[in-house]
Amino acid sequence: MNSTKPQEIPQADSPKALPYAGLRVVEFTHMVMGPTCGMVLADLGAEVIKVEPIGHGHQGDSTRHLLGSGAGFFALFNRNKKSLALDLQTPEGREAVLRLIATADIVSENFKPGTMKKLGLDYASLKALNPRLIYVSHKGFLPGPYEHRTALDEVVQMMGGLAYMTGRPNDPLRAGTSVNDIMGGMFGAMGAMAALHARDTTGVGQEVQSALFENNVLLVAQHMMQFAITGQPAAPMPARISAWGIYDVFKVKDDEQIFLAVVSDAAWAVFCELFGLADLKDDARLNTNNNRVLAREWMMPLLREHLAPYSAAELSALFEANALPFAPITRPQDLLDDPHLNASGGLAPLTLPDGRETKTVLLPITLDGARPGVRLNPPRLGEHNTEILAALGYSATEIEALCAR
C-alpha cells in the first residue's frame, strides 16, 4: 500500500450493518438541536420518522425555507429520515401520531416548553400509551430558574462565557458555527442511548433532557476549572497567555496565512534546525517551553520576520515532513474538495429535496472500519405519508382523506 495515499473507508449503507437497525424514532423537531439528535440515531441505523406540521400556516419544518446561514440546516441534519406531514391541530392528525408513537422506541422533540403538552404529546401523556417509550426533550435550559427563558445558541454563548472567551477583550463574539445546538443534539442522542441500555434491564423507558445552556457551560468548564485551581481568570482566547511558546497564525508570502505550532522541547530543536535558527536553539532563555512562553513578546516578532518569506505551501511541506503541527486557514466551502475527506469517505453523495446533487458530511466515526453513510436523502415534505400510514393500518381512502386535510 502506498503510505502517502489515504486509505478509502467504506460506508456502512446497509441497515443490517448498523447498531440501531430496527429501532424506531419519531421526532417533532426543527432548526438544529433536535434534528441533530435524530441524525445521529438515523446514521446509526434507526428508522427516524420526522413528523412535520402542515396547515394553520405551517409548511413543514421551517428550516426547509431558511435563507443565509440557515440554508444548509435541513439538508444536513435531516438525511436518513422519513417525512410524515400531518395537521397536528386536528383530532385525526393527532390520532395518526398516537398510533405511530405506540410503535416507537424513542420520541424526540425540541419545541418551546408547553408546546407538546398542549398537543397531548408530552412524556406524561405518552408513557401511559407506551411504557417502554424513551422521550428526549431538547430545551434551552434544564429545569431551574432559567427554564422559562427562550434560548438560542447565541443567547447561551453570551450568557455562558463562550462568546467572552472567543472574542477579543470587551468584544464578545459567538463561535462561527452552531456549537451548542449540534452538541446539545448529540448529548440528547447519548441520553437516549443510555436510556435504551437501562430499558434492557428495567423494561421501561424514561425521559431524557438535554439543554443548550448546560451544554455551553461544559464547553467552558475547563476555563472555570482553571480559575478554581489557579485563582486567575481565564483571558479571552485572543488575549490569553498561551500554554505553548509557538501556537499562532503567521502571515507569510503573498499575504497568505498559516497556523504553526511548536509545543515541545524536542519539536523546538527540530524547528530551529529546519529553519537555521541555531542561535535561538542555543539561547538559554528559550531552552524550555515555559521559557519560550515567557519570551513570546520578543521571540515571536523574530520568528514572524524569519518565516515571512516562505509561502504557506512551503511551510506546510516542511512541517508535514518533520511531524510538526500546522494548518492552512481553510474556508468551509473548500472542504468539499478536501483530498483527505474525499479519499477517506468523510463526504458522501446527497440528493437535495429539489433534485440537485451535492456532498454531505458524515459522522466522524467508523464502525468496524466503515463510516455510517447515507441511506435516505433529505425527504420531501410528506414523502413517506403513504408508506407510514399504510403500515399503521390506514386504508388508501383514509390516507387520501388524512393527507387532503
C-alpha positions, 0 to 999 in steps of 0.5 A: 500500500502506498503510505502517502495515499489515504486509505478509502473507508467504506460506508456502512449503507446497509441497515443490517450493518448498523447498531440501531437497525430496527429501532424506531424514532419519531421526532417533532423537531426543527432548526438544529438541536433536535434534528441533530439528535435524530441524525445521529440515531438515523446514521446509526441505523434507526428508522427516524420518522420526522413528523412535520406540521402542515396547515394553520400556516405551517409548511413543514419544518421551517428550516426547509425555507431558511435563507443565509446561514440557515440554508444548509440546516435541513439538508444536513441534519435531516438525511436518513429520515422519513417525512410524515406531514400531518395537521397536528391541530386536528383530532385525526392528525393527532390520532395518526401520531398516537398510533405511530408513537405506540410503535416507537422506541424513542420520541424526540422533540425540541419545541418551546416548553408547553408546546407538546403538552398542549398537543397531548404529546408530552412524556406524561401523556405518552408513557401511559400509551407506551411504557417502554417509550424513551422521550428526549426533550431538547430545551434551552435550559434544564429545569431551574430558574432559567427554564422559562427563558427562550434560548438560542445558541447565541443567547447561551454563548453570551450568557455562558462565557463562550462568546467572552472567551472567543472574542477579543477583550470587551468584544464578545463574539459567538463561535462561527458555527452552531456549537451548542445546538449540534452538541446539545443534539448529540448529548440528547442522542447519548441520553437516549442511548443510555436510556435504551441500555437501562430499558434492557434491564428495567423494561421501561423507558424514561425521559431524557433532557438535554439543554443548550445552556448546560451544554455551553457551560461544559464547553467552558468548564475547563476555563472555570476549572482553571480559575478554581485551581489557579485563582486567575481568570481565564483571558479571552482566547485572543488575549490569553497567555498561551500554554505553548511558546509557538501556537499562532497564525503567521502571515507569510508570502503573498499575504497568505496565512498559516497556523504553526505550532511548536509545543515541545522541547524536542519539536523546538530543536527540530524547528530551529534546525529546519529553519537555521535558527541555531542561535535561538536553539542555543539561547538559554532563555528559550531552552524550555517551553515555559521559557519560550512562553515567557519570551513570546513578546520578543521571540515571536516578532523574530520568528514572524520576520524569519518565516515571512518569506516562505509561502504557506505551501512551503511551510506546510511541506516542511512541517508535514515532513518533520511531524510538526503541527500546522494548518492552512486557514481553510474556508468551509466551502473548500472542504468539499474538495478536501483530498483527505475527506474525499479519499477517506469517505468523510463526504458522501453523495446527497440528493437535495429535496429539489433534485440537485446533487451535492456532498454531505458530511458524515459522522466522524466515526467508523464502525468496524472500519466503515463510516455510517453513510447515507441511506435516505436523502433529505425527504420531501415534505410528506414523502413517506405519508403513504408508506407510514400510514399504510403500515399503521393500518390506514386504508388508501381512502383514509390516507387520501382523506388524512393527507387532503386535510 
